[in-house]
Amino acid sequence: MTGALAVRQDVTLTPDPRRVIVKLFVPGEDDAVVRTRARALIDRVAHLDDEETGRLLRDTFDRFGARHRDLDGTLHHHYDLVRHRIARARALSPTTRLLVGAYFSHEYAVEAAALCNPSMMAHPDQTGLTAGQLRVAVSLRQIGEGHLSSIGFATAVLGPGRRLSVADRSGPLVVGQRVGVPRRRDLLAAGLAEEDCDNEITATVLDALPERYDEATFERVLGDLPPELLFRSTGPDTLDHLRRTNAASYATAFPADTTLHQRVLWPATPAESNGLEDARFVRFADESGPVYRATYTAYDGRRIASRALASKDLRRFEITPMRGPGVRNKGVALFPRTVGGRHLALCRTDGETIGLTCLDGENRWQEPVPLHTPRDSWELIQVGNCGSPIETDAGWLVLTHGVGPMRRYAIGALLLDLRRPDRVVARLPGALLTPEAGDRDGYVPNVVYSCGALVHDGELWMPYGASDNRVGFATAPVTTLLAAMEK
């Protein structure tokens, strides 16, 4: 019965290898034993005659200029990153400097391997629509060479009815640029406490910092530390720990004339070096007005960490670490508003149970209350959420995922009490969406998975990743879905 509730749409988003960015490339750093070849390469480029240098640069712009926004500026930037290797940098001509930048650059196809795990929220721009339409922003996990994940976007229009159109995603991509952001002392304190870094240096720093501070203030406080503390055996490690914990918070922004589908949230800290995974976006509303919030998993190749993201316009994003026992695993999903004055989130700290966690006064997510454990045959390996809860008159609608035999993923549903979200009041007696023949094959076979849906005009709109390879869309009438749930 439940399988018929979800109706698949004909629209599919597939990985597009033409969506490329320009990354820094340093020859030798990809070897098993790092031995930079930068200086020798620069010397070879510098010894080219002017005619060959000009020809190579013109050829580079002919081949790649139209594929990227401000390729000239990117090559200049990459040259600046290696200019310390040049004995007489000022002697190089502007053309040679650009060509050096080109030799230290390469294209990277952000979604060449896979496109998956979408979430959906109302778009900031709702102009130019007709009755029954809603413009939405779709976040995407895009995976390229080396299984490196980043966050991309698409724009679509829902309605009237079950109509769906996805906007063209062509055009040069842009990676967000780091911008200044006020940092918070309570988040720094929470990070240090979580990692058991408590000594006289950290206590002195936290005491000297204001509640909000910038990078210059932070470095000034470190510079004013008494020598008696710095020269202790733990001094250098503590300073390094402080800087790493502080750097986990940052902001990134995109030019105002870029469109949403051109923007790429790219790894920007060591904790994210192997990717940003499974962003769960939601439009959050409180007394200060609506803001877009999201959680995602930062991965450095060995460890995972939960991160929170906030944006008023999906153009400037502020990223902060999430701390506390409630966020010590993947799959954190924020509620779209406070409940009883509390910030709540769904989580899965033990790897197999859906839980509910609350943010305390010290910005730490508390130990979760269990909501749903593996129960039915299609979810016996583990259960988790498929995005933020959706508010309905009947309760908080939670899309879930379960993993069954042969690691087959399916999507189900729970209903939580509106005032007491720690109470499960109903559940769907089976799966809402399961892998069909067209969903089974891909980067990770036998998977349907979503990171966030929404309700529009009485319909549940659910984007989903199919076998970590492409993105599909399904709908279900909300009243029919709620009626099918067992109390």
Beta strands, then each sheet from edge to edge (+ up, - down):
strand 1: 7-8
strand 2: 20-24
strand 3: 105-109
strand 4: 114-122
strand 5: 134-144
strand 6: 148-158
strand 7: 164-166
strand 8: 174-175
strand 9: 177-179
strand 10: 183-184
strand 11: 212-213
strand 12: 250-253
strand 13: 263-264
strand 14: 276-286
strand 15: 289-299
strand 16: 304-311
strand 17: 316-321
strand 18: 333-334
strand 19: 344-347
strand 20: 354-358
strand 21: 369-372
strand 22: 382-385
strand 23: 390-392
strand 24: 395-404
strand 25: 408-416
strand 26: 424-427
strand 27: 448-449
strand 28: 454-456
strand 29: 459-466
strand 30: 470-477
sheet 1: 1+ 30- 29+ 27-
sheet 2: 1+ 30- 29+ 28-
sheet 3: 2+ 3-
sheet 4: 4+ 5- 6+ 7-
sheet 5: 8+ 13+
sheet 6: 9+ 12- 17+ 16- 15+ 14-
sheet 7: 10+ 11-
sheet 8: 18+ 19- 20+ 21-
sheet 9: 22+ 24- 23+
sheet 10: 22+ 24- 25+ 26-
end
